[in-house]
Amino acid sequence: MSKMKTNRGAAKRFKLTAKGKVRFNRAKRRHILSKKSTSWKRHARGGGTLAEPDAKLIRRLIPYK
């Protein structure tokens, strides 16, 4: 059986933690930050972890991470 291919778009956007959770960064933090509220930017700073049903789908896209 051949190797599974990693989805390169998913590999750039998601990382796996040591316990297997899927981490992601929040969107809309690249430019034009002056019009966005400070509280919104602070909330988006940390990223987050995906819920388990979504994480299951992403783990299939990045099998070797």
CHARMM-style PDB file with segment names, atoms N, HN, CA, C and O in Angstrom:
ATOM      1  N   MET     1       0.841  -1.185   0.000  1.00  0.00      PROA
ATOM      2  CA  MET     1       0.000   0.000   0.000  1.00  0.00      PROA
ATOM      3  C   MET     1       0.883   1.244   0.000  1.00  0.00      PROA
ATOM      4  O   MET     1       1.900   1.295   0.691  1.00  0.00      PROA
ATOM      5  N   SER     2       0.490   2.229  -0.770  1.00  0.00      PROA
ATOM      6  HN  SER     2      -0.336   2.188  -1.331  1.00  0.00      PROA
ATOM      7  CA  SER     2       1.311   3.433  -0.865  1.00  0.00      PROA
ATOM      8  C   SER     2       1.129   4.328   0.358  1.00  0.00      PROA
ATOM      9  O   SER     2       0.200   4.162   1.149  1.00  0.00      PROA
ATOM     10  N   LYS     3       2.046   5.279   0.481  1.00  0.00      PROA
ATOM     11  HN  LYS     3       2.801   5.413  -0.161  1.00  0.00      PROA
ATOM     12  CA  LYS     3       1.975   6.212   1.605  1.00  0.00      PROA
ATOM     13  C   LYS     3       0.775   7.135   1.460  1.00  0.00      PROA
ATOM     14  O   LYS     3       0.307   7.395   0.352  1.00  0.00      PROA
ATOM     15  N   MET     4       0.286   7.625   2.590  1.00  0.00      PROA
ATOM     16  HN  MET     4       0.667   7.414   3.490  1.00  0.00      PROA
ATOM     17  CA  MET     4      -0.790   8.613   2.562  1.00  0.00      PROA
ATOM     18  C   MET     4      -0.168   9.982   2.293  1.00  0.00      PROA
ATOM     19  O   MET     4       0.943  10.262   2.744  1.00  0.00      PROA
ATOM     20  N   LYS     5      -0.868  10.812   1.576  1.00  0.00      PROA
ATOM     21  HN  LYS     5      -1.770  10.584   1.210  1.00  0.00      PROA
ATOM     22  CA  LYS     5      -0.371  12.161   1.310  1.00  0.00      PROA
ATOM     23  C   LYS     5      -0.918  13.125   2.348  1.00  0.00      PROA
ATOM     24  O   LYS     5      -2.091  13.072   2.717  1.00  0.00      PROA
ATOM     25  N   THR     6      -0.038  14.010   2.811  1.00  0.00      PROA
ATOM     26  HN  THR     6       0.915  14.053   2.511  1.00  0.00      PROA
ATOM     27  CA  THR     6      -0.440  15.071   3.727  1.00  0.00      PROA
ATOM     28  C   THR     6      -1.076  16.193   2.929  1.00  0.00      PROA
ATOM     29  O   THR     6      -0.555  16.588   1.885  1.00  0.00      PROA
ATOM     30  N   ASN     7      -2.192  16.707   3.409  1.00  0.00      PROA
ATOM     31  HN  ASN     7      -2.614  16.386   4.256  1.00  0.00      PROA
ATOM     32  CA  ASN     7      -2.817  17.869   2.792  1.00  0.00      PROA
ATOM     33  C   ASN     7      -1.990  19.089   3.181  1.00  0.00      PROA
ATOM     34  O   ASN     7      -1.963  19.467   4.352  1.00  0.00      PROA
ATOM     35  N   ARG     8      -1.318  19.706   2.218  1.00  0.00      PROA
ATOM     36  HN  ARG     8      -1.340  19.399   1.267  1.00  0.00      PROA
ATOM     37  CA  ARG     8      -0.364  20.765   2.517  1.00  0.00      PROA
ATOM     38  C   ARG     8      -1.037  22.018   3.062  1.00  0.00      PROA
ATOM     39  O   ARG     8      -0.445  22.729   3.874  1.00  0.00      PROA
ATOM     40  N   GLY     9      -2.260  22.300   2.631  1.00  0.00      PROA
ATOM     41  HN  GLY     9      -2.741  21.722   1.972  1.00  0.00      PROA
ATOM     42  CA  GLY     9      -2.979  23.450   3.170  1.00  0.00      PROA
ATOM     43  C   GLY     9      -3.281  23.275   4.645  1.00  0.00      PROA
ATOM     44  O   GLY     9      -3.156  24.220   5.425  1.00  0.00      PROA
ATOM     45  N   ALA    10      -3.680  22.069   5.032  1.00  0.00      PROA
ATOM     46  HN  ALA    10      -3.781  21.302   4.399  1.00  0.00      PROA
ATOM     47  CA  ALA    10      -3.966  21.786   6.438  1.00  0.00      PROA
ATOM     48  C   ALA    10      -2.685  21.770   7.263  1.00  0.00      PROA
ATOM     49  O   ALA    10      -2.686  22.203   8.416  1.00  0.00      PROA
ATOM     50  N   ALA    11      -1.603  21.279   6.691  1.00  0.00      PROA
ATOM     51  HN  ALA    11      -1.603  20.927   5.755  1.00  0.00      PROA
ATOM     52  CA  ALA    11      -0.334  21.210   7.419  1.00  0.00      PROA
ATOM     53  C   ALA    11       0.180  22.599   7.774  1.00  0.00      PROA
ATOM     54  O   ALA    11       0.832  22.774   8.803  1.00  0.00      PROA
ATOM     55  N   LYS    12      -0.107  23.581   6.937  1.00  0.00      PROA
ATOM     56  HN  LYS    12      -0.637  23.439   6.101  1.00  0.00      PROA
ATOM     57  CA  LYS    12       0.334  24.952   7.201  1.00  0.00      PROA
ATOM     58  C   LYS    12      -0.542  25.655   8.233  1.00  0.00      PROA
ATOM     59  O   LYS    12      -0.106  26.621   8.859  1.00  0.00      PROA
ATOM     60  N   ARG    13      -1.763  25.182   8.414  1.00  0.00      PROA
ATOM     61  HN  ARG    13      -2.117  24.397   7.905  1.00  0.00      PROA
ATOM     62  CA  ARG    13      -2.718  25.881   9.275  1.00  0.00      PROA
ATOM     63  C   ARG    13      -2.897  25.249  10.649  1.00  0.00      PROA
ATOM     64  O   ARG    13      -3.312  25.930  11.587  1.00  0.00      PROA
ATOM     65  N   PHE    14      -2.595  23.968  10.787  1.00  0.00      PROA
ATOM     66  HN  PHE    14      -2.258  23.415  10.025  1.00  0.00      PROA
ATOM     67  CA  PHE    14      -2.863  23.253  12.027  1.00  0.00      PROA
ATOM     68  C   PHE    14      -1.612  22.549  12.516  1.00  0.00      PROA
ATOM     69  O   PHE    14      -0.782  22.106  11.722  1.00  0.00      PROA
ATOM     70  N   LYS    15      -1.485  22.449  13.845  1.00  0.00      PROA
ATOM     71  HN  LYS    15      -2.159  22.808  14.490  1.00  0.00      PROA
ATOM     72  CA  LYS    15      -0.388  21.707  14.469  1.00  0.00      PROA
ATOM     73  C   LYS    15      -1.003  20.787  15.524  1.00  0.00      PROA
ATOM     74  O   LYS    15      -2.038  21.102  16.110  1.00  0.00      PROA
ATOM     75  N   LEU    16      -0.355  19.656  15.753  1.00  0.00      PROA
ATOM     76  HN  LEU    16       0.486  19.401  15.277  1.00  0.00      PROA
ATOM     77  CA  LEU    16      -0.814  18.740  16.772  1.00  0.00      PROA
ATOM     78  C   LEU    16      -0.026  18.964  18.057  1.00  0.00      PROA
ATOM     79  O   LEU    16       1.187  19.173  18.018  1.00  0.00      PROA
ATOM     80  N   THR    17      -0.712  18.919  19.189  1.00  0.00      PROA
ATOM     81  HN  THR    17      -1.697  18.748  19.221  1.00  0.00      PROA
ATOM     82  CA  THR    17      -0.050  19.020  20.477  1.00  0.00      PROA
ATOM     83  C   THR    17       0.466  17.637  20.865  1.00  0.00      PROA
ATOM     84  O   THR    17       0.211  16.654  20.168  1.00  0.00      PROA
ATOM     85  N   ALA    18       1.186  17.567  21.971  1.00  0.00      PROA
ATOM     86  HN  ALA    18       1.393  18.365  22.537  1.00  0.00      PROA
ATOM     87  CA  ALA    18       1.738  16.291  22.425  1.00  0.00      PROA
ATOM     88  C   ALA    18       0.639  15.291  22.770  1.00  0.00      PROA
ATOM     89  O   ALA    18       0.826  14.083  22.621  1.00  0.00      PROA
ATOM     90  N   LYS    19      -0.502  15.790  23.230  1.00  0.00      PROA
ATOM     91  HN  LYS    19      -0.654  16.771  23.351  1.00  0.00      PROA
ATOM     92  CA  LYS    19      -1.617  14.900  23.577  1.00  0.00      PROA
ATOM     93  C   LYS    19      -2.531  14.606  22.395  1.00  0.00      PROA
ATOM     94  O   LYS    19      -3.516  13.882  22.542  1.00  0.00      PROA
ATOM     95  N   GLY    20      -2.215  15.162  21.216  1.00  0.00      PROA
ATOM     96  HN  GLY    20      -1.415  15.750  21.097  1.00  0.00      PROA
ATOM     97  CA  GLY    20      -3.000  14.862  20.029  1.00  0.00      PROA
ATOM     98  C   GLY    20      -4.106  15.848  19.726  1.00  0.00      PROA
ATOM     99  O   GLY    20      -4.872  15.642  18.785  1.00  0.00      PROA
ATOM    100  N   LYS    21      -4.209  16.928  20.511  1.00  0.00      PROA
ATOM    101  HN  LYS    21      -3.587  17.095  21.276  1.00  0.00      PROA
ATOM    102  CA  LYS    21      -5.199  17.955  20.196  1.00  0.00      PROA
ATOM    103  C   LYS    21      -4.716  18.761  19.005  1.00  0.00      PROA
ATOM    104  O   LYS    21      -3.520  18.787  18.715  1.00  0.00      PROA
ATOM    105  N   VAL    22      -5.637  19.421  18.310  1.00  0.00      PROA
ATOM    106  HN  VAL    22      -6.609  19.401  18.546  1.00  0.00      PROA
ATOM    107  CA  VAL    22      -5.297  20.182  17.112  1.00  0.00      PROA
ATOM    108  C   VAL    22      -5.354  21.671  17.433  1.00  0.00      PROA
ATOM    109  O   VAL    22      -6.396  22.202  17.818  1.00  0.00      PROA
ATOM    110  N   ARG    23      -4.203  22.338  17.265  1.00  0.00      PROA
ATOM    111  HN  ARG    23      -3.356  21.907  16.952  1.00  0.00      PROA
ATOM    112  CA  ARG    23      -4.110  23.772  17.534  1.00  0.00      PROA
ATOM    113  C   ARG    23      -4.259  24.556  16.235  1.00  0.00      PROA
ATOM    114  O   ARG    23      -3.889  24.076  15.163  1.00  0.00      PROA
ATOM    115  N   PHE    24      -4.807  25.772  16.341  1.00  0.00      PROA
ATOM    116  HN  PHE    24      -5.108  26.161  17.212  1.00  0.00      PROA
ATOM    117  CA  PHE    24      -4.944  26.641  15.174  1.00  0.00      PROA
ATOM    118  C   PHE    24      -4.739  28.082  15.599  1.00  0.00      PROA
ATOM    119  O   PHE    24      -4.850  28.409  16.780  1.00  0.00      PROA
ATOM    120  N   ASN    25      -4.443  28.938  14.644  1.00  0.00      PROA
ATOM    121  HN  ASN    25      -4.354  28.673  13.684  1.00  0.00      PROA
ATOM    122  CA  ASN    25      -4.348  30.376  14.887  1.00  0.00      PROA
ATOM    123  C   ASN    25      -5.597  31.050  14.342  1.00  0.00      PROA
ATOM    124  O   ASN    25      -6.188  30.594  13.363  1.00  0.00      PROA
ATOM    125  N   ARG    26      -5.985  32.123  14.977  1.00  0.00      PROA
ATOM    126  HN  ARG    26      -5.505  32.494  15.772  1.00  0.00      PROA
ATOM    127  CA  ARG    26      -7.199  32.835  14.547  1.00  0.00      PROA
ATOM    128  C   ARG    26      -6.903  33.720  13.339  1.00  0.00      PROA
ATOM    129  O   ARG    26      -5.773  34.163  13.133  1.00  0.00      PROA
ATOM    130  N   ALA    27      -7.936  33.964  12.554  1.00  0.00      PROA
ATOM    131  HN  ALA    27      -8.854  33.604  12.721  1.00  0.00      PROA
ATOM    132  CA  ALA    27      -7.801  34.728  11.315  1.00  0.00      PROA
ATOM    133  C   ALA    27      -7.877  36.231  11.579  1.00  0.00      PROA
ATOM    134  O   ALA    27      -8.155  36.670  12.695  1.00  0.00      PROA
ATOM    135  N   LYS    28      -7.627  37.001  10.535  1.00  0.00      PROA
ATOM    136  HN  LYS    28      -7.401  36.645   9.628  1.00  0.00      PROA
ATOM    137  CA  LYS    28      -7.787  38.467  10.520  1.00  0.00      PROA
ATOM    138  C   LYS    28      -6.836  39.181  11.471  1.00  0.00      PROA
ATOM    139  O   LYS    28      -7.214  40.167  12.103  1.00  0.00      PROA
ATOM    140  N   ARG    29      -5.587  38.685  11.577  1.00  0.00      PROA
ATOM    141  HN  ARG    29      -5.280  37.884  11.063  1.00  0.00      PROA
ATOM    142  CA  ARG    29      -4.616  39.330  12.463  1.00  0.00      PROA
ATOM    143  C   ARG    29      -3.387  39.809  11.688  1.00  0.00      PROA
ATOM    144  O   ARG    29      -2.360  40.104  12.300  1.00  0.00      PROA
ATOM    145  N   ARG    30      -3.467  39.892  10.374  1.00  0.00      PROA
ATOM    146  HN  ARG    30      -4.301  39.652   9.877  1.00  0.00      PROA
ATOM    147  CA  ARG    30      -2.279  40.182   9.574  1.00  0.00      PROA
ATOM    148  C   ARG    30      -2.056  41.678   9.344  1.00  0.00      PROA
ATOM    149  O   ARG    30      -0.935  42.166   9.492  1.00  0.00      PROA
ATOM    150  N   HSD    31      -3.096  42.396   8.991  1.00  0.00      PROA
ATOM    151  HN  HSD    31      -4.006  42.001   8.871  1.00  0.00      PROA
ATOM    152  CA  HSD    31      -2.923  43.803   8.636  1.00  0.00      PROA
ATOM    153  C   HSD    31      -4.223  44.544   8.897  1.00  0.00      PROA
ATOM    154  O   HSD    31      -5.246  43.935   9.213  1.00  0.00      PROA
ATOM    155  N   ILE    32      -4.174  45.862   8.762  1.00  0.00      PROA
ATOM    156  HN  ILE    32      -3.343  46.356   8.506  1.00  0.00      PROA
ATOM    157  CA  ILE    32      -5.304  46.760   9.048  1.00  0.00      PROA
ATOM    158  C   ILE    32      -5.838  46.491  10.457  1.00  0.00      PROA
ATOM    159  O   ILE    32      -7.033  46.264  10.651  1.00  0.00      PROA
ATOM    160  N   LEU    33      -4.938  46.520  11.424  1.00  0.00      PROA
ATOM    161  HN  LEU    33      -3.968  46.704  11.267  1.00  0.00      PROA
ATOM    162  CA  LEU    33      -5.324  46.232  12.797  1.00  0.00      PROA
ATOM    163  C   LEU    33      -5.827  47.469  13.531  1.00  0.00      PROA
ATOM    164  O   LEU    33      -6.387  47.359  14.622  1.00  0.00      PROA
ATOM    165  N   SER    34      -5.632  48.645  12.940  1.00  0.00      PROA
ATOM    166  HN  SER    34      -5.177  48.735  12.054  1.00  0.00      PROA
ATOM    167  CA  SER    34      -5.981  49.877  13.650  1.00  0.00      PROA
ATOM    168  C   SER    34      -7.490  50.024  13.844  1.00  0.00      PROA
ATOM    169  O   SER    34      -7.927  50.616  14.831  1.00  0.00      PROA
ATOM    170  N   LYS    35      -8.282  49.500  12.928  1.00  0.00      PROA
ATOM    171  HN  LYS    35      -7.927  49.019  12.126  1.00  0.00      PROA
ATOM    172  CA  LYS    35      -9.738  49.649  13.053  1.00  0.00      PROA
ATOM    173  C   LYS    35     -10.378  48.541  13.890  1.00  0.00      PROA
ATOM    174  O   LYS    35     -11.568  48.610  14.197  1.00  0.00      PROA
ATOM    175  N   LYS    36      -9.599  47.517  14.263  1.00  0.00      PROA
ATOM    176  HN  LYS    36      -8.633  47.461  14.013  1.00  0.00      PROA
ATOM    177  CA  LYS    36     -10.128  46.427  15.071  1.00  0.00      PROA
ATOM    178  C   LYS    36      -9.934  46.745  16.549  1.00  0.00      PROA
ATOM    179  O   LYS    36      -8.918  47.321  16.937  1.00  0.00      PROA
ATOM    180  N   SER    37     -10.895  46.375  17.362  1.00  0.00      PROA
ATOM    181  HN  SER    37     -11.721  45.907  17.047  1.00  0.00      PROA
ATOM    182  CA  SER    37     -10.850  46.742  18.769  1.00  0.00      PROA
ATOM    183  C   SER    37      -9.732  45.991  19.494  1.00  0.00      PROA
ATOM    184  O   SER    37      -9.345  44.888  19.109  1.00  0.00      PROA
ATOM    185  N   THR    38      -9.231  46.617  20.545  1.00  0.00      PROA
ATOM    186  HN  THR    38      -9.545  47.513  20.858  1.00  0.00      PROA
ATOM    187  CA  THR    38      -8.153  46.022  21.326  1.00  0.00      PROA
ATOM    188  C   THR    38      -8.581  44.715  21.958  1.00  0.00      PROA
ATOM    189  O   THR    38      -7.807  43.759  22.002  1.00  0.00      PROA
ATOM    190  N   SER    39      -9.828  44.665  22.454  1.00  0.00      PROA
ATOM    191  HN  SER    39     -10.457  45.442  22.418  1.00  0.00      PROA
ATOM    192  CA  SER    39     -10.297  43.441  23.087  1.00  0.00      PROA
ATOM    193  C   SER    39     -10.410  42.308  22.072  1.00  0.00      PROA
ATOM    194  O   SER    39     -10.133  41.155  22.402  1.00  0.00      PROA
ATOM    195  N   TRP    40     -10.808  42.618  20.855  1.00  0.00      PROA
ATOM    196  HN  TRP    40     -11.033  43.555  20.587  1.00  0.00      PROA
ATOM    197  CA  TRP    40     -10.901  41.597  19.813  1.00  0.00      PROA
ATOM    198  C   TRP    40      -9.522  41.058  19.460  1.00  0.00      PROA
ATOM    199  O   TRP    40      -9.338  39.850  19.311  1.00  0.00      PROA
ATOM    200  N   LYS    41      -8.546  41.970  19.327  1.00  0.00      PROA
ATOM    201  HN  LYS    41      -8.695  42.952  19.448  1.00  0.00      PROA
ATOM    202  CA  LYS    41      -7.182  41.548  18.993  1.00  0.00      PROA
ATOM    203  C   LYS    41      -6.577  40.719  20.124  1.00  0.00      PROA
ATOM    204  O   LYS    41      -5.844  39.765  19.867  1.00  0.00      PROA
ATOM    205  N   ARG    42      -6.870  41.066  21.337  1.00  0.00      PROA
ATOM    206  HN  ARG    42      -7.466  41.841  21.546  1.00  0.00      PROA
ATOM    207  CA  ARG    42      -6.360  40.327  22.484  1.00  0.00      PROA
ATOM    208  C   ARG    42      -6.961  38.916  22.519  1.00  0.00      PROA
ATOM    209  O   ARG    42      -6.271  37.943  22.822  1.00  0.00      PROA
ATOM    210  N   HSD    43      -8.244  38.824  22.207  1.00  0.00      PROA
ATOM    211  HN  HSD    43      -8.805  39.615  21.960  1.00  0.00      PROA
ATOM    212  CA  HSD    43      -8.916  37.525  22.161  1.00  0.00      PROA
ATOM    213  C   HSD    43      -8.324  36.634  21.066  1.00  0.00      PROA
ATOM    214  O   HSD    43      -8.203  35.423  21.251  1.00  0.00      PROA
ATOM    215  N   ALA    44      -7.957  37.225  19.933  1.00  0.00      PROA
ATOM    216  HN  ALA    44      -8.056  38.209  19.782  1.00  0.00      PROA
ATOM    217  CA  ALA    44      -7.463  36.449  18.798  1.00  0.00      PROA
ATOM    218  C   ALA    44      -5.992  36.094  18.917  1.00  0.00      PROA
ATOM    219  O   ALA    44      -5.479  35.297  18.132  1.00  0.00      PROA
ATOM    220  N   ARG    45      -5.318  36.673  19.883  1.00  0.00      PROA
ATOM    221  HN  ARG    45      -5.735  37.320  20.521  1.00  0.00      PROA
ATOM    222  CA  ARG    45      -3.864  36.513  19.986  1.00  0.00      PROA
ATOM    223  C   ARG    45      -3.451  35.067  20.263  1.00  0.00      PROA
ATOM    224  O   ARG    45      -2.463  34.590  19.706  1.00  0.00      PROA
ATOM    225  N   GLY    46      -4.188  34.378  21.106  1.00  0.00      PROA
ATOM    226  HN  GLY    46      -4.991  34.765  21.559  1.00  0.00      PROA
ATOM    227  CA  GLY    46      -3.712  33.092  21.597  1.00  0.00      PROA
ATOM    228  C   GLY    46      -3.947  31.903  20.692  1.00  0.00      PROA
ATOM    229  O   GLY    46      -3.329  30.859  20.902  1.00  0.00      PROA
ATOM    230  N   GLY    47      -4.803  32.006  19.703  1.00  0.00      PROA
ATOM    231  HN  GLY    47      -5.305  32.854  19.532  1.00  0.00      PROA
ATOM    232  CA  GLY    47      -5.169  30.827  18.935  1.00  0.00      PROA
ATOM    233  C   GLY    47      -6.134  29.979  19.733  1.00  0.00      PROA
ATOM    234  O   GLY    47      -6.830  30.496  20.607  1.00  0.00      PROA
ATOM    235  N   GLY    48      -6.193  28.696  19.453  1.00  0.00      PROA
ATOM    236  HN  GLY    48      -5.628  28.276  18.743  1.00  0.00      PROA
ATOM    237  CA  GLY    48      -7.100  27.836  20.195  1.00  0.00      PROA
ATOM    238  C   GLY    48      -6.955  26.393  19.778  1.00  0.00      PROA
ATOM    239  O   GLY    48      -6.098  26.053  18.962  1.00  0.00      PROA
ATOM    240  N   THR    49      -7.795  25.546  20.339  1.00  0.00      PROA
ATOM    241  HN  THR    49      -8.491  25.822  21.001  1.00  0.00      PROA
ATOM    242  CA  THR    49      -7.810  24.138  19.971  1.00  0.00      PROA
ATOM    243  C   THR    49      -9.173  23.800  19.373  1.00  0.00      PROA
ATOM    244  O   THR    49     -10.199  24.340  19.787  1.00  0.00      PROA
ATOM    245  N   LEU    50      -9.166  22.916  18.416  1.00  0.00      PROA
ATOM    246  HN  LEU    50      -8.333  22.477  18.079  1.00  0.00      PROA
ATOM    247  CA  LEU    50     -10.407  22.524  17.752  1.00  0.00      PROA
ATOM    248  C   LEU    50     -11.226  21.578  18.627  1.00  0.00      PROA
ATOM    249  O   LEU    50     -10.682  20.840  19.449  1.00  0.00      PROA
ATOM    250  N   ALA    51     -12.521  21.615  18.436  1.00  0.00      PROA
ATOM    251  HN  ALA    51     -12.962  22.214  17.769  1.00  0.00      PROA
ATOM    252  CA  ALA    51     -13.414  20.656  19.079  1.00  0.00      PROA
ATOM    253  C   ALA    51     -13.127  19.267  18.499  1.00  0.00      PROA
ATOM    254  O   ALA    51     -12.669  19.141  17.363  1.00  0.00      PROA
ATOM    255  N   GLU    52     -13.395  18.254  19.273  1.00  0.00      PROA
ATOM    256  HN  GLU    52     -13.767  18.356  20.196  1.00  0.00      PROA
ATOM    257  CA  GLU    52     -13.019  16.890  18.893  1.00  0.00      PROA
ATOM    258  C   GLU    52     -13.612  16.414  17.572  1.00  0.00      PROA
ATOM    259  O   GLU    52     -12.886  15.772  16.813  1.00  0.00      PROA
ATOM    260  N   PRO    53     -14.880  16.680  17.238  1.00  0.00      PROA
ATOM    261  CA  PRO    53     -15.379  16.228  15.926  1.00  0.00      PROA
ATOM    262  C   PRO    53     -14.626  16.857  14.752  1.00  0.00      PROA
ATOM    263  O   PRO    53     -14.381  16.196  13.743  1.00  0.00      PROA
ATOM    264  N   ASP    54     -14.256  18.145  14.885  1.00  0.00      PROA
ATOM    265  HN  ASP    54     -14.454  18.682  15.704  1.00  0.00      PROA
ATOM    266  CA  ASP    54     -13.478  18.804  13.826  1.00  0.00      PROA
ATOM    267  C   ASP    54     -12.039  18.307  13.813  1.00  0.00      PROA
ATOM    268  O   ASP    54     -11.443  18.136  12.749  1.00  0.00      PROA
ATOM    269  N   ALA    55     -11.487  18.076  14.989  1.00  0.00      PROA
ATOM    270  HN  ALA    55     -11.971  18.214  15.853  1.00  0.00      PROA
ATOM    271  CA  ALA    55     -10.101  17.629  15.089  1.00  0.00      PROA
ATOM    272  C   ALA    55      -9.915  16.271  14.424  1.00  0.00      PROA
ATOM    273  O   ALA    55      -8.872  16.001  13.827  1.00  0.00      PROA
ATOM    274  N   LYS    56     -10.918  15.427  14.530  1.00  0.00      PROA
ATOM    275  HN  LYS    56     -11.765  15.646  15.016  1.00  0.00      PROA
ATOM    276  CA  LYS    56     -10.845  14.100  13.920  1.00  0.00      PROA
ATOM    277  C   LYS    56     -10.669  14.202  12.401  1.00  0.00      PROA
ATOM    278  O   LYS    56      -9.905  13.443  11.804  1.00  0.00      PROA
ATOM    279  N   LEU    57     -11.372  15.134  11.793  1.00  0.00      PROA
ATOM    280  HN  LEU    57     -11.993  15.750  12.278  1.00  0.00      PROA
ATOM    281  CA  LEU    57     -11.253  15.333  10.345  1.00  0.00      PROA
ATOM    282  C   LEU    57      -9.871  15.856   9.975  1.00  0.00      PROA
ATOM    283  O   LEU    57      -9.289  15.429   8.978  1.00  0.00      PROA
ATOM    284  N   ILE    58      -9.347  16.780  10.776  1.00  0.00      PROA
ATOM    285  HN  ILE    58      -9.820  17.127  11.586  1.00  0.00      PROA
ATOM    286  CA  ILE    58      -8.040  17.377  10.463  1.00  0.00      PROA
ATOM    287  C   ILE    58      -6.923  16.356  10.638  1.00  0.00      PROA
ATOM    288  O   ILE    58      -5.966  16.356   9.864  1.00  0.00      PROA
ATOM    289  N   ARG    59      -7.027  15.490  11.638  1.00  0.00      PROA
ATOM    290  HN  ARG    59      -7.804  15.490  12.267  1.00  0.00      PROA
ATOM    291  CA  ARG    59      -5.985  14.468  11.852  1.00  0.00      PROA
ATOM    292  C   ARG    59      -5.859  13.540  10.657  1.00  0.00      PROA
ATOM    293  O   ARG    59      -4.779  13.012  10.392  1.00  0.00      PROA
ATOM    294  N   ARG    60      -6.954  13.337   9.932  1.00  0.00      PROA
ATOM    295  HN  ARG    60      -7.832  13.766  10.148  1.00  0.00      PROA
ATOM    296  CA  ARG    60      -6.882  12.511   8.714  1.00  0.00      PROA
ATOM    297  C   ARG    60      -6.125  13.238   7.605  1.00  0.00      PROA
ATOM    298  O   ARG    60      -5.528  12.595   6.741  1.00  0.00      PROA
ATOM    299  N   LEU    61      -6.144  14.567   7.622  1.00  0.00      PROA
ATOM    300  HN  LEU    61      -6.629  15.089   8.324  1.00  0.00      PROA
ATOM    301  CA  LEU    61      -5.443  15.340   6.594  1.00  0.00      PROA
ATOM    302  C   LEU    61      -3.952  15.471   6.876  1.00  0.00      PROA
ATOM    303  O   LEU    61      -3.158  15.651   5.953  1.00  0.00      PROA
ATOM    304  N   ILE    62      -3.563  15.382   8.169  1.00  0.00      PROA
ATOM    305  HN  ILE    62      -4.208  15.236   8.919  1.00  0.00      PROA
ATOM    306  CA  ILE    62      -2.151  15.506   8.524  1.00  0.00      PROA
ATOM    307  C   ILE    62      -1.702  14.265   9.300  1.00  0.00      PROA
ATOM    308  O   ILE    62      -1.477  14.339  10.508  1.00  0.00      PROA
ATOM    309  N   PRO    63      -1.569  13.129   8.616  1.00  0.00      PROA
ATOM    310  CA  PRO    63      -1.310  11.865   9.317  1.00  0.00      PROA
ATOM    311  C   PRO    63       0.084  11.751   9.918  1.00  0.00      PROA
ATOM    312  O   PRO    63       0.263  10.979  10.859  1.00  0.00      PROA
ATOM    313  N   TYR    64       1.077  12.478   9.424  1.00  0.00      PROA
ATOM    314  HN  TYR    64       0.931  13.106   8.659  1.00  0.00      PROA
ATOM    315  CA  TYR    64       2.443  12.284   9.873  1.00  0.00      PROA
ATOM    316  C   TYR    64       2.945  13.401  10.772  1.00  0.00      PROA
ATOM    317  O   TYR    64       4.148  13.485  11.020  1.00  0.00      PROA
ATOM    318  N   LYS    65       2.080  14.247  11.259  1.00  0.00      PROA
ATOM    319  HN  LYS    65       1.103  14.179  11.057  1.00  0.00      PROA
ATOM    320  CA  LYS    65       2.513  15.369  12.110  1.00  0.00      PROA
ATOM    321  C   LYS    65       2.608  14.919  13.534  1.00  0.00      PROA
ATOM    322  OT1 LYS    65       2.955  15.711  14.410  1.00  0.00      PROA
TER     323      LYS     65
END
